[in-house]
Amino acid sequence: MFTLCQCDFIFWRAILIRVKLWKLYSKLVVLISHFQV
């Protein structure tokens, strides 16, 4: 039971990290597009 909760926590943590990276990437893309225009 404990290992299941631990795996679930790691799974959600990985999703949160991906969401943060995606937001950072989208901001970078917006900045690059502004500089190109």
N, C-alpha and C positions, 0 to 999 in steps of 0.2 A: 504493500500500500504506500509506504514511504517513497519507494523508488518511482512509483507511478506519479506521485505528486511532484517529485523532483524533476522527472522528465517533462511533465506538463509545464513546470515553471521555466525550464530551459527552452522549451518550445515557444512559449509566449515571449520570453526575453529575446529570442532570435527574431521573432516577428517585429517586435518593437525596434530592434536595431535596424532591421531592413527598412522600416517606415522612416526612421530618422535619416538613414542614408539616402532614401528616395527623395525626401524633402530637401536635403542638402544638395542633391544632384539637380533637382528641378530649379532651385535658386541659382545654381551655377549656370544652367542652360539659359535662364532668363537674363542673367548678367551678360553672358556672351552674346546673346541676340541683340541686347541693347547696344553693346559696343560695336557690333557689325553694322547696324543700321546707321 
